[in-house]
Amino acid sequence: MYINIHTHANKESNENHLRIYNMQLSDTTALENNCIASIGIHPWHIPQNYEQAIEKLKTIAQKENILAIGECGIDKLCETPIELQIKLFKAQIEISEVEKKPLIIHCVKSYNEIVELKNKIRPTQTWIIHGFRGKPQTATMLTGAGIILSIGEKYNPETIKNIPINKILIESDESTLSIEEIYQNIAQTRGIEVAELENEVEKTYKSIFKQNITTII
């Protein structure tokens, strides 16, 4: 089975594909269709009435088809003040902990801050950096802190060759490539068969989400 941990394409999962649709608060499609999704407040899109947004997120996060919180995080290249980004990120970490759902993280030039927060907060839920493209040294720092790396169309080949396979998830994000093509490219770079990569990602997914895949598709 191909597991797509983070996609902006709102398509239903089936026996061959499990897709987690990335949903924003203003998007009700996933709720109306009851497809599996993650939901969060992206650092690019923090509203002025962010306290109300957090309360709304708390309510939606309780729904069964919401499997993860995010994407949320810290982005040093966006215009939103870092202090506000961190405040909203911490609020969403708390929701992740209360609902016992993994956290999907958007991280730009802030890996040290993410690791520092994780070491300080000591969350019980798994943290997943989505769309990771960093160097092997950065990957080692993150995985050493217990963070899972979700890999998409673009990645550092040396990182893929060296990262522990049980620390990898795979996503399409906004790519025009199919999830099958992304799996094939990653498997080829790593020098393994696609079937082996599928099996390893599925095991990692199950260990994080504590769910039987067949019960949610």
Salt bridges, closest charged atoms under 4 A:
GLU55 OE2 - LYS58 NZ 3.20
GLU71 OE2 - HIS6 NE2 3.17
GLU71 OE1 - HIS42 NE2 3.33
GLU71 OE1 - HIS106 ND1 3.34
GLU71 OE1 - HIS130 NE2 2.88
ASP75 OD2 - HIS106 NE2 2.82
GLU113 OE2 - LYS76 NZ 2.52
GLU158 OE2 - LYS161 NZ 3.29
GLU171 OE2 - HIS130 ND1 2.87
ASP173 OD1 - HIS6 NE2 3.37
ASP173 OD1 - HIS8 NE2 2.96
GLU180 OE2 - HIS17 NE2 2.60
GLU200 OE2 - LYS203 NZ 3.38
GLU202 OE2 - LYS206 NZ 3.28
